Amino acid sequence: MDGDVWFLLGVIAAIAVFSGFIHSAIGFGFGIVAISLMPFVIDARSAHVVVSASSVPMLMMAAWVYREGIEWASLRQSLLGAAIFLPIGLALFETVSLDWLVRGTGLGILVTV
């Protein structure tokens, strides 16, 4: 690996750490911060994949911490929604142009904030 790859990995790691810090400070926001900053260093499609993959350990830790307070009815609804809309979202993710993906991400962040 040459220096540019290490620098890129370092910047991605720094964005992930910064996003994690924001998440720990306010209780949410990892995805919002990371998906907003990652396209500055990598393309938007790759940024979505990196942010999604890096969110898994954090979500697993949160699930473990709150395992005794699970509301099963809410969890079932969430899993049903994910089972229905995740394949649709992945299909759209693969077919939508990068320009519309960036615009949709920006709109999603705007609505969320």
C-alpha positions as CSV (number, residue, x, y, z in Angstrom):
1,M,0.0,0.0,0.0
2,D,1.3,3.4,-0.8
3,G,1.0,6.6,1.2
4,D,-2.2,7.8,-0.5
5,V,-4.1,4.7,0.6
6,W,-2.9,5.0,4.2
7,F,-3.9,8.7,4.2
8,L,-7.3,7.9,2.9
9,L,-7.8,5.2,5.5
10,G,-6.7,7.6,8.2
11,V,-9.1,10.3,7.1
12,I,-12.0,7.7,7.0
13,A,-11.0,6.5,10.5
14,A,-10.9,10.1,11.7
15,I,-14.4,10.8,10.3
16,A,-15.6,7.6,12.0
17,V,-14.0,8.6,15.4
18,F,-15.4,12.1,15.1
19,S,-18.9,10.8,14.3
20,G,-18.7,8.4,17.2
21,F,-17.7,11.3,19.5
22,I,-20.7,13.3,18.3
23,H,-22.9,10.2,18.8
24,S,-21.6,9.7,22.4
25,A,-22.1,13.4,23.2
26,I,-25.7,13.8,22.1
27,G,-26.9,10.2,21.9
28,F,-27.5,10.0,18.1
29,G,-26.0,11.3,14.9
30,F,-23.3,8.8,13.9
31,G,-24.8,8.2,10.5
32,I,-25.7,11.8,9.9
33,V,-22.3,13.1,10.6
34,A,-20.4,10.3,8.9
35,I,-22.6,10.3,5.7
36,S,-22.2,14.1,5.5
37,L,-18.4,14.0,5.7
38,M,-17.4,10.8,3.9
39,P,-18.3,12.0,0.4
40,F,-15.5,14.6,0.7
41,V,-13.0,11.8,0.5
42,I,-14.7,8.9,-1.2
43,D,-17.7,8.6,-3.6
44,A,-21.2,8.7,-2.2
45,R,-22.0,5.1,-3.0
46,S,-18.9,3.8,-1.2
47,A,-19.6,6.2,1.7
48,H,-23.0,4.7,2.3
49,V,-21.5,1.2,2.4
50,V,-18.7,2.2,4.8
51,V,-21.1,4.1,7.1
52,S,-23.5,1.2,7.1
53,A,-20.8,-1.4,7.9
54,S,-19.2,0.8,10.6
55,S,-22.6,1.3,12.3
56,V,-23.1,-2.5,12.9
57,P,-20.8,-2.8,15.9
58,M,-22.3,0.3,17.6
59,L,-25.8,-1.0,17.0
60,M,-24.8,-4.4,18.4
61,M,-23.4,-2.8,21.5
62,A,-26.6,-0.7,22.0
63,A,-28.7,-3.8,21.6
64,W,-26.7,-5.6,24.2
65,V,-26.9,-2.8,26.7
66,Y,-30.6,-2.4,26.3
67,R,-31.5,-6.1,25.9
68,E,-33.5,-6.2,29.1
69,G,-35.7,-3.3,28.2
70,I,-36.8,-4.6,24.8
71,E,-40.4,-3.9,23.8
72,W,-41.1,-7.0,21.6
73,A,-44.1,-5.4,19.8
74,S,-42.0,-2.5,18.6
75,L,-39.1,-4.8,17.7
76,R,-41.4,-7.0,15.6
77,Q,-42.7,-3.9,13.7
78,S,-39.2,-2.6,13.1
79,L,-38.0,-6.0,11.8
80,L,-41.1,-6.3,9.6
81,G,-40.5,-2.9,8.1
82,A,-36.8,-3.7,7.6
83,A,-37.7,-7.0,5.9
84,I,-40.0,-5.2,3.5
85,F,-38.1,-2.0,2.7
86,L,-34.4,-3.1,2.9
87,P,-34.6,-5.1,-0.4
88,I,-36.4,-2.1,-2.0
89,G,-33.8,0.3,-0.7
90,L,-30.9,-1.9,-1.8
91,A,-32.4,-2.2,-5.3
92,L,-32.9,1.6,-5.5
93,F,-29.3,2.1,-4.2
94,E,-28.0,0.0,-7.1
95,T,-30.2,1.6,-9.8
96,V,-30.3,5.3,-8.9
97,S,-27.7,7.5,-10.4
98,L,-25.0,8.9,-8.1
99,D,-26.3,12.4,-8.6
100,W,-29.8,11.4,-7.3
101,L,-28.2,9.4,-4.5
102,V,-26.3,12.4,-3.3
103,R,-29.4,14.6,-3.6
104,G,-31.6,12.1,-1.7
105,T,-29.0,11.7,1.0
106,G,-28.9,15.5,1.4
107,L,-32.7,15.7,1.6
108,G,-32.8,12.8,4.1
109,I,-30.3,14.6,6.3
110,L,-32.2,17.9,6.0
111,V,-35.5,16.2,7.0
112,T,-33.8,14.3,9.9
113,V,-32.2,17.4,11.3
